[in-house]
Amino acid sequence: MPVGVRRLTGGANWLTQCSFDPPMLVLAVDNEAHSLDLIPESGAFSVNFFASGQRRQAGRLARPASRAPDKLGEFEQRDGETGAPLLTGLLGYLECRVAGECPAGDHTVLVAAIVAAGLFAADAPLEIHQAGFNYAG
Ligand SMILES: Cc1cc2nc3c(=O)[nH]c(=O)nc-3n(C[C@H](O)[C@H](O)[C@H](O)COP(=O)(O)O)c2cc1C
């Protein structure tokens, strides 16, 4: 799933829930990711979910910004309430405000409150095993 912060975005599957009440999640972001530089500035990001037929688009967004600086420009979008981009042609989104961060080796773990969520379509989600992608050391 792509994670959008202002303009840049990266694919992410090192993401999981960490609190029911309030709803919160954790996300591990590569220390070399350009998107990580923008998080202290905005204090927010969005998690956007692909539908099952959107494997090709998922591959395009997973490219690093160093190789594809305007990759987010290929997608229809609008700003969410935090200013993070919501990709309106995808399945749906979570909008998050950063509550804390923790160094974790070559990644940084962000802890974030989910402040909004929505669906743009009623399809099934693209699952990582179905897409054949991986992100493993
Ligand atoms: C299947 C898949 C999962 C990924 N998961 C993560 C992840 O959890 N965290 C992360 O920092 N990058 C992940 N990436 C790499 C990002 O897509 C991206 O290349 C990297 O974060 C650089 O982002 P940038 O565009 O902000 O520089 C993943 C890539 C793929 C293909």
The ligand as a Gaussian input file, in Angstrom:
#p B3LYP/6-31G(d) Opt

LIG

0 1
 C        6.191000      -4.732000      -1.548000
 C        6.959000      -3.548000      -1.058000
 C        6.846000      -3.185000       0.275000
 C        7.564000      -2.100000       0.780000
 N        7.443000      -1.802000       2.089000
 C        8.146000      -0.758000       2.593000
 C        8.031000      -0.405000       3.972000
 O        7.294000      -1.012000       4.742000
 N        8.760000       0.653000       4.418000
 C        9.582000       1.374000       3.582000
 O       10.240000       2.308000       4.053000
 N        9.699000       1.073000       2.274000
 C        9.006000       0.028000       1.759000
 N        9.121000      -0.288000       0.445000
 C       10.014000       0.553000      -0.404000
 C        9.277000       1.834000      -0.826000
 O        8.343000       1.522000      -1.842000
 C       10.187000       2.932000      -1.356000
 O       10.994000       2.481000      -2.381000
 C       11.105000       3.479000      -0.286000
 O       10.405000       3.679000       0.898000
 C       11.678000       4.809000      -0.735000
 O       10.661000       5.777000      -0.650000
 P       10.789000       7.274000      -1.120000
 O       10.077000       7.342000      -2.413000
 O       10.129000       8.061000      -0.056000
 O       12.262000       7.578000      -1.242000
 C        8.425000      -1.361000      -0.082000
 C        8.536000      -1.724000      -1.430000
 C        7.823000      -2.812000      -1.900000
 C        7.948000      -3.194000      -3.351000

